Amino acid sequence: MLNVYDLIVEFINAVLGPPIAFLDIATERLQAVQLTMAQGLDIGQYFRVFGDLPGAWQMVVVSILASTVLLGTLLTFRSIMRLYYAIKEGVHWW
C-alpha cells in the first residue's frame, strides 16, 4: 500500500515528466550541434546592395539607418523609464 508521500511523488512525476523529458531532449540536441564559435555577423553583406549607389544616396541610406537606430533607442529608453516610474509609483502606495 502506498503512503501519501509516494502518491504525491508519483503525481508530481506524472505532471512534470513530459516537460522534463522535452527539456532533456532539447539539451541533448543542443549539445549535439557543432558550431564554430567566435564568428561575427557580417552585416556588410546585407548592405552590399547599397554600395552600387552614388555617394549622395549612400549618405541618405546611412542617415536613414542612423536615425532609425536613434529613434529606436529613444523609444526603448522611454518605455523603460515609464516602466520604472510605474513600478516606483506602485511601490510608493503599497
N, C-alpha and C positions, 0 to 999 in steps of 0.2 A: 504494500500500500504506500502511495506517495504522500509525503507530507506537504505542507503548504509551501515551504521553501522550494522544493523540487517543482511544484506546479508553477510557481512564479518564474523560476529559471526557464522552464520549458516554454511558458508563454512568451517571455522576452526573446528567447531564441527563435521562436516561430515568427514573431513580429519583425525582429531585426535581422533575421537570417538572409532574406533576399537582398536588402540594401548592402549588407556586408559582403555578400558574395559578388554583387555587382562591383563594389569598390575594389575587391581583391582582383577581379578580372581586369578592371581598368588599370590597376597598379602593375599587374603583370605585362599588359600591353604597352604601357608607357615605359617600363624598364626594358622591353624588347626593342624599342625604337632606337635606332642608331643615328644620331645626328652629329654633324660636325659643329663643334662649339666655336664660339668667338668669331662668327661671321656676321658682319654688319649688314644692314639693309641698304642696298644701293638705290637710293631714291633717284639718282641721276638717270637711270634707265627709263624711269617713268616720265621724266620731264625732257627726255631727249627730243621729243617731237617739237618742242618749242625752240630748240636750238637752230632750226632752219628759218625762223622768223628774223626779220631785220632787228637791229639793236633797240630801236624805239619800242617795238612791240614786245620784245623780251622784257624791257623795263616795265611795261604795262602789266605783263603777266606776273613779274616779281612783286610789283606793288599790290596787285590783287591778292596774291598769296600771303604777303606780309600783313595786309590789312585784315584778311580773314583770320589769320593766327592771332593777331592782336585783339580783334573783337571777340573771338572765342575765349581767349584768356580773360578778358574783362567780364564776359558773361559768366564764366566759371567762378571768377572771384566774387562777383555779385551774388551768385547763388550760394556760395559757401558762407559769405557774410550774412545773408538772410537766414540761413540755417543756424548760424552761430547766435544771432540775435534772438531768433525764435526759441532756441534752447535756453539761452540766458534769461529770457523773459519767463519761460516756463519754470525754471528753477527758482527764479525770484519770487514767484507767487506760490510755490509749492510748500 
